[in-house]
């Protein structure tokens, strides 16, 4: 018999699957397949708990990490769901005195009224099995459970996952101050990787808002693990053994030791003085070396003979006021510094029309930003994302 392939699923923003795959290869995984909204990592005979923790600690682009523990076909009604869920060896993952929560996604059918109903039936299957085998049952805690269980139901197929991340991985913990339309940390990380920035050359964000892109750039360049100051859902699992806990501790210590004390010059600029102050506060919390100044794009002087990167989330959507000027400002800036590479992120509809910048763009990547259809245009095309 061939051994069953063990996998881990890593979710991300729609459109960020390619840079997530490249990032996971850099972390140390090799057999990765992309799909809509994430990637599947085949880990062979490796410990899935250790691999999941490693991804939680080091992934800048992922949003959640799932360990699959069950797949059931031909599910037609609540009785099929109950039986399928109850057949899983839950006693290996949760104790009677622990707490759990279940979240369901997918598509319902006339016999399965809604996703909340699926979660309720699944909960009954889990607690009944634990009570029958261990004499008592775990309780439900929807806000802060010891074990978060994810269920996906589509086309009669029920898939069951354990959520290793807990809170979304984009929540680094440093963004205490933010503007009206903040960019999520993991989306900023995806834009930086798409941009082709080499993590050595200077980088400038001339529309930095509360500073997410410059802060993420600095932390990436200095090899600061994005999850170093966080605790993940997987660390609360009742069934964790001492070996796993020791692995978590050792991996954190290694990550701490790998941080670089210096990095490239990184600046964030904005005409909004309040946003600049927020960016400085966020950088202080993140222990980032990125620097910020209240300055317009026309006041920015870039070294003309040096290579550097401009990466920016320009005004659009809620930040639309004054957005008609960002193209002209960037055109004037790039005329003064033609040797600089650039990557600009904006709503897709604002990246249409005639403009020297739009006409010179060599790459365009479509990425969702919440409910907005957006795109990143760049001055060059990376082979890995072509």
C-alpha positions in Angstrom: 0.0 0.0 0.0 1.1 3.5 -0.7 1.2 6.0 2.1 -1.6 8.6 2.1 -0.3 12.0 1.0 -0.3 14.5 3.9 -1.2 18.0 2.9 -1.6 21.5 4.4 -3.8 24.2 3.0 -2.7 27.8 3.2 -5.3 30.4 2.3 -4.5 33.9 0.9 -6.0 36.9 -0.8 -7.4 36.2 -4.2 -4.6 36.9 -6.7 -1.8 36.4 -4.2 -1.4 32.7 -4.8 1.7 32.9 -6.9 3.8 35.0 -4.5 2.5 32.8 -1.6 3.8 29.7 -3.5 7.2 31.4 -4.0 7.3 32.4 -0.3 6.6 28.8 0.9 9.4 27.5 -1.4 11.7 30.0 0.3 10.5 28.8 3.7 11.5 25.2 2.8 8.6 23.5 1.1 8.8 22.1 -2.4 5.6 20.3 -3.6 3.1 23.1 -3.8 0.0 23.4 -6.0 -1.9 26.7 -6.4 -5.6 26.9 -6.4 -8.1 29.8 -6.2 -7.6 31.6 -2.9 -4.6 29.6 -1.6 -2.2 26.7 -2.1 -1.9 23.1 -1.2 1.4 22.0 0.3 2.2 18.3 0.2 4.5 17.5 3.1 5.0 13.7 2.6 5.9 12.0 5.8 6.7 15.2 7.8 4.8 16.1 10.9 1.8 18.2 9.9 1.7 20.0 13.2 5.3 21.1 12.9 4.9 22.1 9.3 1.8 24.1 10.1 3.5 26.0 12.9 6.5 26.7 10.7 4.1 28.3 8.1 2.2 30.2 10.7 5.5 31.7 12.0 7.1 32.6 8.7 4.4 33.2 6.1 3.9 36.9 5.4 1.3 36.4 2.6 -0.9 33.6 3.9 -4.0 34.4 5.9 -4.9 31.0 7.4 -3.3 27.5 7.7 -5.4 24.4 7.7 -4.6 20.7 8.4 -7.2 18.4 6.7 -8.3 15.5 8.8 -11.3 14.2 6.9 -13.0 14.0 3.5 -16.4 12.4 2.9 -18.3 12.0 -0.4 -22.0 11.5 -1.2 -23.2 13.6 1.8 -26.9 14.1 1.3 -28.5 15.1 4.7 -27.8 15.8 8.3 -27.6 12.1 9.2 -24.7 11.7 6.7 -22.9 14.7 8.2 -23.4 13.5 11.8 -22.1 10.0 10.9 -19.1 11.3 9.0 -18.0 13.8 11.7 -18.5 11.3 14.4 -16.3 8.8 12.7 -13.2 11.1 13.1 -11.0 10.3 16.0 -11.6 13.5 17.9 -10.2 12.2 21.1 -6.7 12.6 19.4 -7.3 16.4 19.1 -9.5 17.5 22.0 -10.2 16.7 25.6 -13.6 16.8 27.5 -12.5 19.9 29.5 -11.5 21.9 26.4 -13.4 24.2 24.2 -14.2 24.1 20.4 -15.7 26.2 17.7 -16.9 25.3 14.2 -17.1 27.5 11.1 -18.6 26.2 7.9 -18.2 27.4 4.3 -19.4 26.3 0.9 -22.8 25.7 -0.6 -25.9 24.3 1.0 -28.7 22.2 -0.5 -32.5 22.1 0.1 -32.0 19.4 2.7 -29.2 21.3 4.4 -30.8 24.6 5.2 -27.7 26.8 5.9 -24.1 26.7 6.9 -25.0 27.3 10.6 -27.1 24.2 10.5 -24.1 22.1 9.2 -21.9 23.5 12.0 -24.6 22.6 14.6 -24.9 19.0 13.3 -21.1 18.6 13.2 -20.8 19.9 16.8 -23.3 17.2 17.9 -21.2 14.5 16.2 -18.0 15.7 17.9 -19.3 16.1 21.4 -21.3 12.9 21.3 -18.1 10.9 20.3 -16.0 12.5 23.0 -18.7 11.9 25.7 -19.1 8.2 24.7 -15.4 7.5 24.8 -14.2 9.8 27.6 -17.2 10.3 29.8 -17.7 14.0 29.4 -18.0 16.5 26.5 -16.1 19.6 25.5 -18.0 23.0 25.5 -18.3 25.6 22.7 -16.5 28.9 22.8 -17.0 30.8 19.6 -14.7 33.7 20.5 -11.6 32.0 21.9 -11.7 28.2 21.4 -9.0 25.7 22.2 -9.7 24.0 18.9 -11.1 25.8 15.8 -12.6 23.4 13.3 -13.3 24.4 9.7 -15.9 22.6 7.5 -16.3 23.0 3.8 -19.4 21.5 2.0 -19.8 21.6 -1.7 -21.4 19.3 -4.3 -22.0 16.6 -1.7 -18.4 16.5 -0.5 -17.7 17.3 3.2 -14.1 18.4 4.1 -13.0 18.8 7.6 -9.9 20.9 8.7 -8.2 22.0 11.8 -7.4 25.7 11.8 -3.8 26.1 13.0 -3.6 29.8 12.7 -6.4 31.0 15.1 -6.7 34.7 14.3 -5.9 35.6 10.7 -2.2 35.7 10.0 -2.4 39.2 8.6 -2.9 40.5 12.1 0.7 41.0 13.0 -0.2 43.1 16.1 1.6 46.3 15.2 -1.1 48.1 13.3 -2.7 49.9 16.3 -3.3 53.1 14.3 -4.7 53.1 10.8 -6.4 55.4 8.3 -9.8 55.1 6.6 -8.7 52.5 4.1 -5.8 50.5 5.5 -4.0 47.9 3.5 -3.8 44.5 5.2 -0.3 43.4 6.2 -0.3 40.2 4.1 -1.6 42.0 1.0 1.3 44.5 1.4 3.7 41.6 1.7 2.3 40.1 -1.6 2.7 43.4 -3.4 6.3 43.7 -2.3 7.1 40.2 -3.5 5.3 40.8 -6.8 7.3 44.0 -7.2 10.6 42.2 -7.5 12.3 44.2 -4.8 15.6 42.6 -4.0 15.5 43.5 -0.2 18.8 45.4 -0.5 18.0 48.5 -2.6 16.3 51.6 -1.2 12.5 51.5 -1.2 10.0 54.4 -1.1 6.3 54.5 -0.7 5.2 58.1 -1.6 1.5 57.5 -0.5 2.2 55.5 2.6 -0.9 56.2 4.7 -0.4 54.5 8.1 2.8 52.8 6.9 2.0 49.2 6.1 4.1 48.8 3.0 7.3 50.4 4.4 7.0 48.5 7.7 6.4 45.1 5.9 9.3 45.9 3.6 11.7 46.5 6.5 10.6 43.4 8.5 11.0 41.3 5.3 14.4 42.7 4.5 15.7 42.1 8.1 14.3 38.6 8.2 11.9 39.3 11.1 9.4 36.4 11.2 5.9 37.9 10.9 4.5 35.6 13.6 7.3 36.0 16.1 5.3 38.1 18.6 2.1 36.1 18.1 0.6 33.0 19.5 -1.4 30.7 17.1 -4.4 28.5 17.5 -2.3 25.4 17.1 -0.4 26.3 20.4 -3.7 25.9 22.3 -4.5 22.4 21.0 -5.1 20.2 24.0 -3.6 17.1 22.3 -0.2 18.7 21.7 2.7 16.6 23.1 5.9 17.9 24.7 7.9 17.2 21.5 5.7 19.6 19.5 5.8 22.3 22.2 9.6 22.0 22.3 9.7 22.3 18.5 7.7 25.5 18.6 10.0 27.0 21.2 13.1 26.0 19.3 11.8 27.4 16.0 10.9 30.7 17.7 14.4 31.0 19.2 15.9 30.3 15.8 13.7 33.0 14.2 14.7 35.5 16.9 18.4 34.8 16.4 18.1 35.2 12.6 16.9 38.9 12.7 19.3 41.3 11.0 20.1 44.5 13.0 20.2 46.7 9.9 18.5 46.8 6.5 18.1 49.0 3.4 16.9 52.5 3.5 13.1 52.5 3.5 10.9 55.6 3.5 7.2 56.3 3.7 5.8 59.7 2.6 2.4 61.2 2.8 0.8 64.7 2.7 -1.4 63.8 5.7 0.5 64.6 8.9 -1.9 62.5 11.0 -1.2 59.4 8.8 2.5 60.0 9.2 2.2 60.1 12.9 0.2 56.8 12.8 2.8 55.2 10.7 5.6 56.2 13.1 3.6 54.7 16.0 3.0 51.5 14.1 6.7 51.3 13.2 7.6 51.7 16.8 5.3 48.9 17.9 6.7 46.7 15.1 10.3 47.6 16.0 10.7 48.6 12.4 13.5 50.8 11.1 11.4 52.3 8.3 11.3 56.1 8.4 8.4 58.4 7.6 8.0 62.1 6.6 5.2 64.4 5.8 6.0 65.3 2.2 4.3 65.4 -1.1 5.5 63.4 -4.1 6.7 66.6 -5.8 9.0 67.3 -2.8 10.6 63.9 -3.1 14.1 63.8 -4.6 15.5 60.4 -5.6 19.1 59.6 -6.5 19.1 59.6 -10.3 22.0 57.2 -10.9 21.1 54.7 -8.2 18.7 51.8 -8.4 15.7 51.7 -6.1 12.1 50.7 -5.9 8.8 52.7 -5.6 6.0 50.5 -4.2 2.8 52.1 -3.3 -0.9 51.6 -2.7 -2.1 54.8 -4.4 -5.3 56.7 -3.5 -8.5 54.9 -4.6 -11.9 53.8 -3.3 -12.3 55.4 0.2 -9.0 57.3 -0.5 -10.3 58.5 -3.9 -10.2 62.2 -3.0 -7.3 63.7 -5.0 -6.6 60.4 -6.8 -6.7 62.2 -10.2 -3.3 63.7 -9.2 -1.4 60.6 -8.2 -0.6 59.6 -11.8 0.7 63.0 -12.7 2.8 63.2 -9.5 4.4 59.8 -10.2 5.1 60.8 -13.8 7.0 63.8 -12.6 8.9 61.8 -10.0 9.9 59.1 -12.4 11.1 61.6 -15.0 13.6 62.8 -12.3 14.7 59.2 -11.5 14.4 57.0 -14.6 16.6 54.2 -13.1 14.1 53.4 -10.3 11.7 50.4 -10.6 8.1 50.9 -9.7 5.0 48.9 -8.7 1.7 50.7 -8.2 -1.4 49.1 -6.7 -4.9 50.6 -7.4 -8.4 49.9 -8.3 -8.5 48.2 -11.7 -10.8 50.9 -13.2 -8.3 53.6 -12.2 -5.5 51.9 -14.2 -7.2 52.5 -17.5 -6.7 55.3 -20.0 -3.6 57.0 -21.5 -0.7 57.8 -19.3 3.1 57.4 -19.6 3.1 55.2 -16.5 0.3 53.0 -17.7 1.8 52.6 -21.2 5.2 51.7 -19.8 3.9 49.0 -17.4 5.3 45.6 -18.3 3.4 43.5 -15.8 -0.1 43.6 -14.4 -1.4 41.3 -11.6 -5.0 41.2 -10.6 -5.5 41.1 -6.8 -8.6 41.5 -4.7 -8.5 44.1 -1.9 -11.5 43.2 0.2 -14.4 43.6 -2.1 -12.5 45.8 -4.6 -11.1 44.5 -7.9 -7.6 45.9 -7.9 -4.4 45.4 -9.8 -0.7 45.9 -9.4 1.2 47.4 -12.4 5.0 47.2 -12.5 7.8 48.5 -14.6 9.1 45.0 -15.2 8.0 41.4 -15.4 9.3 38.7 -13.1 9.7 35.3 -14.8 8.3 33.5 -11.7 5.0 35.4 -12.0 4.7 35.6 -15.8 
